[in-house]
Amino acid sequence: MFLCYFTHTGLIQVSNSLRDHVGLHRLTVSVVARDVVKPDVVNVAQLQVVVKVDIQEPYFAVKMFKFVVPEDAPGRTTAGALQVWPQHSGVKFLIQPPGSQAFEVDADSGVIRTKIGLDREAKAWHVFNVIAQYADSIGQDTAQVILFFATFP
């Protein structure tokens, strides 16, 4: 539902779910006014609401993120956070190709974490892509993530 109606105030509000539907929307609403003293006195009006939703596609201002993780870091170590513009609650992040055994990205915040403890001697760095897109896949952008391991004193 795109509209919320408040019976005590008569206020009609566009709901947040409309933000994910870019374009011009024409919504027709029937408004019924009933007298509280004489309930059989009723007035009905048709109201047409035109809402323009213009949300910019998400994009990474930086196309390559470099993070450093201590080589002896355990699993679930935070490597860093990705930033996308515009910062919008409808944006979801996902690793490409999916199914990474070593890393995960928080779908809502863009925080990159290790899934397991990783061995620098086996592989000194990892490279993967992260996609930012709206939940309904309208518009997306891709950034590359390079994760290095380092020994800290």
Stockholm file with secondary structure:
# STOCKHOLM 1.0

chainA/1-153         MFLCYFTHTGLIQVSNSLRDHVGLHRLTVSVVARDVVKPDVVNVAQLQVVVKVDIQEPYFAVKMFKFVVPEDAPGRTTAGALQVWPQHSGVKFLIQPPGSQAFEVDADSGVIRTKIGLDREAKAWHVFNVIAQYADSIGQDTAQVILFFATFP
#=GR chainA/1-153 SS CCEEECTTTCCEEECGGGGGSCEEEEEEEEEEEECSSSTTCEEEEEEEEEEEECCCCCBCSSSEEEEEEETTCCTTCEEEECCCBSCCTTEEEEEESSCCSSEEECTTTCEEEESSCCCTTTCSEEEEEEEEEETTCCSEEEEEEEEEEECCC
#=GC SS_cons         CCEEECTTTCCEEECGGGGGSCEEEEEEEEEEEECSSSTTCEEEEEEEEEEEECCCCCBCSSSEEEEEEETTCCTTCEEEECCCBSCCTTEEEEEESSCCSSEEECTTTCEEEESSCCCTTTCSEEEEEEEEEETTCCSEEEEEEEEEEECCC
//
